[in-house]
Amino acid sequence: LSSFIKNNENLESFEITHGTTPEVVGFLVDALERRSGHPLKKITLNYSGVKDDDVKEMMSFFMNNPSKAPGRICLDHNNFGDNGCFHISKFVRKSGNIFKEIGLRGNKMGPCGLRCIASALAYHATSLERFSIGENHKIGDPGVIAIAEAFATYPNSIPSHLSIEEINIGPEGMKSLGIALARRSYPIESLHLKFNHIGDYELMSLLECFRSNPALIPKTLDLTANCLGHWGLVVISDLLRNRCCSLERLNMANTDPVPYDTVSYAVNSVKCNSTLRELNIDTCGLADEKCLDLLSSVVCDTTSIQSTYLSNHTLVKFGNCSSREISLFLAVNSNPNKSLIARHKVIYHHFAKNFRLDLFQDMQPAVLVEVLTYVYRGFACCDKNEKEQKHAAKTPGNLHRVDGLLNNSLGVTFLILKNCPVIMYGRKK
């Protein structure tokens, strides 16, 4: 392997997993020293027994040969602690902008080592994109507070993808983290907080920091396998109801079951949201048919044309949903043209399946005009030959054809206008 790394100029990255040979880092350093050509993009040494002295040897080599340092380095599930963190921070202070990803999961670092790395990253690693410190059980609240304090002066240098999993964060740590993230001028891409025993109080401490500016909440928030209850879902739901909320992916799978009323409040908040694309709350009590019907009404409310038009047209993934109807709606929502999606849902549910004139009563004129405009275009197909009509009436996605259902376009249009408030459409009333 050492000879292969040394002689292969086209090699971009390599990974050693469960490579517990004591000399593995020594062989790697020797190969990189003799290697010519472009530097490696990524080095991964997972479950390889890397110790403090090995980290020191590797970082010393990179300090003397910064042109050969990789852009991404993952040292997950090894045996180094605070001393190894010190050597990593020492290299970062000298050549910090080289690293775009640092993975340090499952090691023996504590708050002191994490503080050392975080302070170096905040001042010297502005290009860092991913930082993972999960499963370091010694970190706890002091370590998270150390990260928040280190990035307090330069909050925009917080990595775009931050993974702090399974380290038992408390309320103080969550609040400090939220304050640091809320000081940024734009949201980070993802925040992973799985398996942290986070309860309602801890989550409220985090999200309270975004109440004044929900546009700064992370785009992806992963709260899998925590202890969220009624108030946790209520706080998240209130943020989703805010039109400025930037949340795009929310994962709350394997959390504690909550009452139906809480689930209803949380799911209905999605109807008001225009940014959320993925939602996973599988074990919060959404497995029964009653709750699936609730979600179905959110992505396509068929009580009236106006309600259908104002349904959620953004959500494209809902956990491991087994409902065929909901899956159909989610597939249709993947179309980037949201106005087109809304009109297709209106046509399919109120014209193709069930034409009811009473649904037009008390409709807002702006919505009615748009609906009639789209319907008129569909009716125009009746003047073409049968082949052209079937081709023009097909809708994108998995929706059925609308052809052959309304034959007399002029008569139906007058009938609609007769049963609706008088509106101006072009030169016609």
Summary of the structure (lengths in Angstrom):
residues: 429
radius of gyration: 28.0
end to end distance: 80.2
largest distance: 86.0
contacts: 1428
relative contact order: 0.05
helix: 49%
strand: 9%
